[in-house]
Amino acid sequence: MAVQQDLSVFVHHHDGIDGMELAVDGIRCAGCMHAIEKGLKRDSSILSARVNLALKRVTVEWREGVLRPEAVIERLARLGFKAYPFLPSEQQDSVTREEARLLRYLGVAGFAAMNIMLLSVSVWSGNASDINPVTRDLFHWLSALIALPTAAYAGRPFFESALRALKAGAVNMDVPITLGVVLALGMSVVETWNHAEHAYFDGAVMLLFFLLIGRYLDQLMRRRTRDLAGNLAALKAETATRFERDGTTIVVPIAAVSPGDLVLVQPGERVAIDGLVETGRSEIDQSLVTGETMPMLVAPGGRVHAGTTNLSGALTVRVEAAGSGTLLDEIDRLMAQAVESRSRYVHLSDRAARLYAPLVHATALATLLGWIAFGLPWQQALIIAITVLIITCPCALGLAIPAVQVVAASALFRRKIMLKEGDALERLAEADMVVFDKTGTLTLPEPELLNADSLDVDIVRQAAALAAASRHPLAQAISRAAGDPAPVHAAHEHQGLGLVALVDGSEMRLGSVSFCEAQAEAELVAAAFPTTSLIAWRHGDACAVFAIGQRLRPDAHACIAALRQLGLGVMILSGDREAAVASVAQELGIATYRAAMRPDEKLLALADLAAGGCKILMVGDGLNDAPALAKAHVSISPVSAAHLAQAAADIVFLGDSLAPVAASILIARKARRLMIQNLWFAVLYNAVAVPIAIAGLATPLVAAAAMSGSSLIVTFNALRAGRGAVSTAAERTIS
């Protein structure tokens, strides 16, 4: 008796709609995506079914109470796909297991192919008249002993996929592969049993070997290096300090916090909830969430958001949302929708595969029937049909894209650029508009002391020693400027104002301009650095004001110039304040920019650009950029970015230089040219080879050799993606 499952715990409820996210095994291409979506939507009780091809997940929604969640999994099983509720840890384990499985299959197929080829060479090393039939049959049976179990084991990825497709009433690329391998092996056994001169065990196993190379490379390029949900969880506080009715406090899990509760947020803590401040004053670092570089002063009546950091003072906050419904949760929802939308991009190889399978089947069947009609015995006609299947089997097609991706990824890696999505190269080559975030992207991620040259070295050293006693990001910038000295002992922090310590018998202060009574000095510094944050220092009569801001990345000007030479438009969308964004845009000569943008506003701006026909490359680093990075046609983040931004991006780069942005576009454009060349070669190869096979002028062994040769040519052409001298002005600019 089958064990009943209860999956109700995995169902999400919202406004009378139930939904569930499922991880699905066996999703490989756009054809699988369409088969699942169409198959599920045939059930009238299912409102929507959306496949995320990149993450191999399916989101299904239905009206509350009309469907059991177990029925969705059963429906997917009837379509030939095994599904289970999505759990981040299990999904990562599944990806790792699949890579290890393909590598095992590849190793077995390669080892078997070498041994079978060795036996074949031994049989045919002399003249045909000198071959001993007994020896020949023995070697053929030895080949069969190696090839049959090898094919049964190493061919499983193709056989299982073909069976799923046939059960669902569809045809994919793995169906002709399976037919070719099974028929070649079956015919070889028959030929060996009848003491024929030829057997084609080597061709069948070599076919599997080359196809597994392509499948494994494709799996490597599709694997994501981080899980989105896991990175978002790292930003969410697990607990909160809640006030009880008697005034005492207790630390509780965030799930136990409800709207209306009072919570305490201590200095240095990450805010766990969205809410309104009831008592206390502090500064909130919200750069991770909104992109605003300056800490925000909050007082009673001010609003704080989950994911931000409380810098200086204790706050009592009335909860508006905890867990779900927070700004952080909204960013997660926006990003999930954006990733799902982008996953519908159809790869070059998928587009080619849609035409390939039906053409191969039709050609092989027509060849078989045609030769039988001309009076050829069915055995010989079948051999010719098998030859057609083998000679057209998609080794060149299967390697055309992954081989270029791997070589191009290596070339990018040498330039400290890490490719996370294989099809990102294709999308990057299509980009015609680059949209930059400002904070941490065009500028360096950490604030710096900008007016150090105009300050006395001894004053900077003393201020830095006092600043080292604070965790405030602006104070830390002063501390770093002096080499992170040992902090002043017994420093006391005044909430929202600054630090005080007794040094050499007199009071030393570091903090706001008013706290240090430095208004006159601040006016002079503000005139020279109008968009920076000002921190004042006073020790007795000595006074100084520090301008703290973010410098442009060292080659930002060169990068923007290179992008324009490549014919791309450039603009800025930032969550930072208007003055700061305008200053950077003016310095870099970028005419189009928008400031103070929320994550949803960035998404709308990108949607407007896409509606106008733009293929957008988004470059950003903050949590507020994550939905935009996922929504854009293609995206890049510096490795210093928030974990969630890195997870949403297709490409990440190391270092302070912006050169990788332009360099990645150059390499992507070259890689796409090579992909198209490889696909055209596969077409031309078939245009020449198929008529020869149809005419009966090739055997399955010759077909296997031709197939192997085409794969080698495609691979050698792919190697060009990693080579090439600097030739264009844009390339010289970024070199």
N, C-alpha and C positions, 0 to 999 in steps of 0.2 A: 504493500500500500504506500502510495507516494506521501511524503511528508508535506503538510501544508505550510506555506510561508506567511508570515505577517510582516509586511513592509510598510505599514502605516506610519511608523516612526520616521521614515524618510520622506514623507509627503509634506509639502509646504502648502499652507492655506492662505488665500488672499482674495477678499471680496467675492466669495462664492466660487472661486476657481482653485482647483487642486493642481499641484504640479510636482514633478519629481525629476531629478537629474540622475542619469544613468551612465555608467562607464560601459562601453560596448567593445567587445573583441572583434577583430576582423575588418574594421573600417580602414580601407587602404586608399581609396581614390574618390573622385567626385561621383563616379557611378554608384559606389556604395551609399554615399550620402543621399542621392536621389532615390535609390531603391528603398532606403529606410523611411525617408520622409513620405514618399508616395504610399508605401505599404501601410504605415501607421494611419495616415489620413483616410484610408479606405474605411476605417472604423468610424462611424458617424458620431460616436461618443467622445472621440478625441478632438479637441479644439485646435491644437497646434502641436507640431513635432518639428524641432529644429536641431540639426546635427552640427556640432562643432568639429570640423574635420581635423583641425590642428590638435585638439585635445582628446579626440576620439570619445566625445560625450554626446548624449542626446538629452534634450530637455523636452518633456512631454507635459501638456496641460489638458485638463478635462474639467467639466462642470462637477462641482462638489457632490459626492454621493452617487454618481451615475456609473462609476467604474472602480474596480479594485486595482491597486497598483500592481498586484501580481499579474493581472491580465495584460498589462503593457509588456512585461518581460516575456510572457507566453507568446504574445503577438510577434515580438522581435525574434523569438526562437523559431516561429513558423517561417519568418523571412530569412532564416539562416544565420542569425547573429546572436551570440551569447551576451547577455546583459546582466548587470548587477548594480545595486545602488552605489553611487560614487562616494568613495572614501579616499581622501588625498593620499594616505600612506599606502593603501592597496594599489592605487593607480600608479604610483612611482615604482612599486615592486613589480607590477605587471609590465611596465616599460623595460625595466632591467631584465626581467625574465625573458621577454621577447628578443632582446638583443643577444643574450647569451644563447638562446635556442637557435637563432639564425647563424650565429658564429659556429656552433657545433655542426649544424647541417653543412655549412660551407666547408669546414675542415674535412668532414667525412667525404663529401663529393669530390673535393680536390685530391685527396689521397687515393680514392677509388679511380678517378679519371687517369691519374698518372700510371697506376698499375695496369689498367685495361689498355691504355695506349702502349705500354711496354709489351704486353702480350700481342697486340695487333702488329707492332713493328717486328716482333719475333716471327710471326706467321708470314709476313710479307717481305721479309728481309732478302729472300732469294728470288729466283725466277718462278713464275707461276707453275711451270711444268715440273719444277723440282719439289713442290710442296707435297709433303706426305699427308694424304687425306685424314689419316688417323690422328696425326699430330695437330692438324688444323682443327679437327672436331674437338680434340682435347682442349686446345687453347680457347676455342669458342665457349665450351662448357665452363672452363675456368672463368672466362669473362662474365658469363651469365651468373656464376656463383658470386661474383663480386658485384655486378651491376644490379641485379634484382633486389637484394636487400638494401643496397645503397639508395636506389630510387625510391623504394618503399619508405625509407627513413628520411632522406634528404629532400624528397619531393613533397613532403607533407604540407609546407606552406602553400604550394600551388594546388595540390589535390584538394585540400580542405576548402580553400577559397573557391575553387571551381565547383565543388559540390554545393557550397552555400548558395552560389549564384544560380545554379541549375534548380535547386529546391525552391528558390524564390522566383523562378520563371524568367531569369535574366542570363545574360552572357557577358563575361568580363575577359580580360586578357589572359587569365589563368586557365580558361577553358581550352583554347587551342594548345597551350603549353602542355596541359594534362593529356590531351588527345595525342599530341605528337610523341610524348614520352611513352605513354602506354602502348600505342600502336607500334612504335619502333621496337620496344622491348618484346612485345608479343610476336611481331613478325620475325625478330631475330631468333627467338626460341624456336619458332616453326622452321625457319631456315636451317638452324643448327640441327634440329631433329631430322630434317631431310638431307643432311650432309651437304648443304649448299656451300658455295665458296665464300659468300659474304654474310656477315652478321653486323649489326649496328649498335651493339652495346656501348661502344666508345662514344658514338655520336649522341646517344641519349643521355649518358652521364655527363659528358662535356657540356651539353646544353643546360643541364641543371646547375652545373658549376658556375657558368657565366651568369645565368639568371640569378643565382643566389648572391653573387657579388653585387649585382645591381640592387637586389632587395635589401641586403645588409647596409649598403651605402645610403640608400634611401631612408632606412630606419634610423641611422645615425643622424642624418640631417633633420629628420622630423622630430627627434626627441627634444623636448623642452628641458632646459637646465634647472628651472625652478617651477614650483607649483604656486599658482596665483593665490589660492586660498591659504596656503601655508605662510606666504609672505605677508598677506594681510593680517593674519593672526598674530604675527610678530609685532605689529603695531598696536594691537588691541591690548589694553590692560586686562589681566585675568581677574583682578579683585578690585574692590573699592572700600574705602573706610566710611561706613554708614553710621549716622547718628541714631541712637535708639530714643525711645520716648522719654526715658529718664535722663537724657543728656549725655549718657556714656557713648563711647564709640566702639564699633566692632568691625573687623575686617571680614567681608563676605565675598563670595564669588559674584562676578558681574551679573550672572543670571538671576541672582537674588535681589537685585536692585530694581525698583519700580519707579515709574514717573511719580513725582511728588515727594520722593525721599530726599533727605538732606545728606550730602556726603562731604567729607573733608578732603581737600587736595593739598598736600604738603609741598613745600618748595622742592624742586628737583624731580617731582613725580610726573609721570605721563597721565594726562587727564583721561579718565575711563568712560566718561559719559558726556552727553550734550546737556547743557543746563544754564541757568541764570545765577549769577553771583549774588548771594544775600549779604555776606559780610566778608571783609578783608579786601586788601589791595595787592596787586602783583603785576608782573609782566609775564605775558604768555608768548612763548616761541611757537608760532604757527607756520613757520616756513615750510615744514614738511607737508602740511595739508593744503595751504593756500598759495604758497610761493612768496608771501610777503616777507621781506628780509628784516624789517625792523620789528623788535618785540612789541606786542600790543599791550598797552596799559589797560587793566581791567579793574573795575571798582563795583560796588553794589549796583545791580541792574545790568551789568555787562554780561555778555554771553561767551561761554567757552565751549569747545568742541572736543570730542574724543580724538585721540591721536596727537593733540598738541601737548606741549610741555610747560608746566608751571615753573617759572624761573626763580622768583625771589620771595614771595609772601604766601602765607597760608590762606586758603580760600574755603569758605563754606558755600556750597553750590546746591541749588534746588534742581533736582533731576527733571529734564524734559524727555530724554530718551536714553536708554541703556541697552547695549547689545545690538538689537535691531532698531532701525529708525534713526540712527545717528548719521552725522555727515560722513563718517568713515564707512558706514554701511551703504550709504547712497553712492559713494565713490565705487565701492565694490560692485554694486548693481549696475551702474553705468558701464563699468569696465567689462563686466560679463557680457552685456549686450553688445559692446563694441567688438570684443574678441569674436563673438559668435558671428557677427556681421562680416568681419574680415575673413573668417574661416571659409567663406563661400567662394573665395578666389579659386579659379580653376587653373591648375598647373599646366604648363606646356605639355608635359608627358601625359597628363590625363586627357587633354584635348586630342592628342594623337591616338591614345588608346581607345577612345570612343569609336574611331573609324576602323581601327586595326582589327579587332576581334571579328566583327561580321564579315569583313572582306576576306580574312584568312579562311574562315569556315566555308564561305561560298566558293572561293577559289579551289580549295582542296576537294570539296564535294563535286564541283563541276569537272575537275580533272579525273576523279574516279569514275564518274558516270560517263564522261566523254570517251575514255579509253575502253571501257566495257562496250560502249556502243560501237566503237570501231573494231570490235572483235578481239581485243586483248584479254587473256585470261584474268579473272578477278584478282588472283594473287599478285600478278605483275602490276595491274592497275592500282592495287592497294599500296604497293611499294612506291609507285610514283606519287600517289596522294600523300603518303607519309613523308616523302622527300620534300614535297611542297610545304607541308606543315613545318618540317624542321628548318628548311632553308629560309622560311619567312618568320620563324619564331623570334620573339622580340628581344634578342640579346642586345643588338645594337640600340634598339629603342629603349630597352630597360637600362642600359648603361649611359645613354646619351645625356641624360640630365644629371643623375647622381654623380657620375664621374667628374663632370665639370664643377658641380657643387663642392665636392670634396677638395679638388685642386684649388678652386677659388677661395674656399674657407681657409686652406693652409696659407695662401698668399695674404689673406686678410690677417690671419693670426700673426704672421711675421711683422705686420704693421701694428700689432697690439689691438687688433679688432677681432672680436669673437662673434661668430655667426650662430644664432640660436634657432633660426628657422630656415630650412632648405630653400623654400620658395621665396624667401626674402630677397635673394639675388634677382629673381625675375621681377619682383615688384619694385625693387630699388632701381633697376635699370629703366623702369617706366616712369619714374618720378619726374615731375616738371616744376614742382613748387616745394620749397623748403620752409617749414614753419618752425621757428626757434622759440623755446622758452627762454627767459632771461636769466633768472637766478639759478646759479649752479650749472648753467649750460653755456651761455655766452660769457658769463663771469665764472670765476673760480668758486668752488663750493663754500669755502670758509671765508668769513670776513677778515680783513687785514687792516693794519694801521697804515693809513695813506699819507699822513703828513710827518712821518718819522724824520725826514731830512731837515725839517724846520724846527725840530725839538732838540733840547739839550740831552745828550746821551745819558747823563746821570739822572735827569728827571724821568726819562723813559724807564731806566732801571728801577728806580724807587717805586714808580707807579705800577710797574709790572710785578714787583714783589707783593704789593698789596692786592693787585688783580688776581694773582695766583690763588688767593684764598676764596675766590668766587667761582661758581659754575656758570655764571652768565656768559653767553657767547661773545658779547662785546668785550667783556673783561678778559676773556681768554685770548682774544685777538691781541690785546696789549701784552699779555703774558708771553705769547708766542713770539712777538716782535723782539723781545729781549732774551730769547732763548729759554723760556720757561724756568725762571729762577725759583728758589725756595720761597714759599709763601711767608708773609709777615705773621708772626704769632699773635694770638689774642685779637685777631681782626673780628669786628662785629658788623653784621649786615643789618641795615635799616630797610625794612620791607619797602620795595618799590623806589628806594632813593639811592642807596649805594653802600659803600663800606667805610668803616672808621676804625683806626688803630692808633695807639699811642706810640710814637716813634721819637726817640731822643727827647723825651719829655714834652712833646707837643703833639697835638692831634693832626693826623694825616687822613684826608678824605679822598675817595674816588667814587664818582657817581654822576648824577644828573648835574646839569649846569647850575640850577638853582641851589641844589644841595651843597655845591662847592663855592657858591657865590662867585661865579666866573662869567657873568653875562657879557662884560666888555670883551674879554678874550674870545668868547664864543662867537661874537658877531664877526670878528676878523676871520676866524677859521671857516664859519658858515659861508662867508662871501667867496672864499677860495674853493670850498667843497660843498656846494649847495644841496647835493642829494644824499649826503652821508649822515650817519648817526654820530652825535657828539657826546663824548665822555670827558668830564672835567676831573682835574686832580688839584688838590690844594694841601700844602704843608706850611703852616705859618703864613708868611707873606708870599711864598713861592706858589705860582699857579700856572697851569697849562691845560690846554684843551686838545683832545685827541679826536681826529676824524677817522671813523671806522666805516669801512665800506667794502664792497667786493670789486676786485680788479677784473678787467676783461681777461679772458684766456690769452696767453701770449701771442698766438697767431690768429686771433679772431678776424683781424682785418684781411689777412692773406686768405683765410678760408672763405670769407664772403666774396672776395674778388674771384677766387677759383670757381665758386659755384655759379657766379654770373657768367664767367667765361664758358662754362659748360652749358649755358642756356637756361639755367633754372631761375625762377623767381624766388625772392626772399622776403619774409615778413616775420614779425614777433608777436606772439600771443602770450601774455604774462599775467600772473596773479599779483604781481608787485604793484606799488603805487605809481601813479602817472608820471611824477617827476623823475623817478629812477629809471623807468622804461624809456621815457623820452630822451634822457641823457645818453643812454647806451645806443638807442636807435640813431641819434644824431651823430655820435662818434663813429659809428660803423657805416653811416650813409644808407641806412635802411629807412625808406620813406613810409612804409606801411607797418603800423604797429597798433596794438590795443593793450590796455593795462587794466588792473583790478578785476580780472576775469575769474569767475568760479569754474569748477570742473565742467558743469553742465553747459556753461556759456562757451567754453572752448570746444565742446562737442558740436554745438550748434554752428559755431564759426567754421569748423572743419566740414560739416555737412553742407554749408552754403558753398564753400570752395569746391567740394566734390561735385555738387550739383551743377556748378559752372564748368565742369569738365577737367578740373585739376586732379592730378595724381600726386597726393601730398606725402612728402617725407617729413615726419614730425621728429624733432630733436628736443628732448626734455629730460628732467631728472627728478622731479618732485612727485610726491604722492598725488598732488592735484593734477599732474600731467598724465597719470596712469591711464585714465579712460581715453584721453586724446591719443596717447601712444598706441593703445589697442585699436582705436577707431581708424587711425590714419591708414593710408594705403601701405605704408611701410614706416618703421620707426627705429630710432637710435637713441641710446642713453649712455652717458659716461658711467664708468664702473663705480664712481662715487655716489651714484644716484640712490634714492630710497629703494629698498629691496623690491617693493611692489612695482615701482617704475621700471626696474630692470626686468622683472618678470613679464611685464606687458610689452616690452620692446623686443624687436626682432634681432637687434644687433647691439652689443655693448662694446665700449672701447676704454682702454687704459690710458692714464696719464692726463696732464693738464692741457695738452695740445688739442685743437679742433681739427687738425689735418685729417684725422681718420674719417670725418664726415665726407669730405670731397674725395678722398682716396677710395672709400668704399663704393662711391658712385662710379668712379672710373673702372674699378675692377668688376663691378656688377654689370656694367654695360658691355665690357669685353666678354664676360662669362655668358651673357645672354646671346651675344653674337655666336659664340661657340656652340651653345645649346642648339640654336637654330641650324647652324651648319651640320651638327651631328644628326639632327632630325632629317634634314634634307639628304644627308648621306644615306641614312636608313631607307628613305624613300627611293633614292636612285639605285641603291643596292638591290632592293626588291624588284625594281623595274627591270633590272638586268637578270637577276638570279631566278626570279619566278618563271619567266618564259622558258628558261633553260630547263628548270625542273619539270614544268608542265610537258615539255617536249620529250621527257624521258631521257635526257642527256646527262643526268646526274643521278648518283646513288645517294642513299641516306648518309653514307660515310663522307662523300664529297660535300653533301649539304652541310654536315656538321663542321667540316673543315672550313667551308665558306663562311658559315655563321661565326666560327671562332675568329677567322681573319677579319670579318667586319667589326667584331667587338674590339679587337686590338687596334684597328684604325681609329675607331671612336675614342678609345682610351688615350692613344697618342695625341689625338687632336685636343682632348680635354687638358692634357698637360700644358698646353700653351696658355691656359688661363693663369698660370703662375709665373709666366715669363713675359718679357717685353721691355724694351728700353723706354725711358722717359722721352716723350716725343712732343706732346702738346704743351701749349703755354700753361694750361691749367695744371698739368702734371708737374711742370717745373715749379709752379707756384707752391704746391704742397709738398714738394720733395725736400 
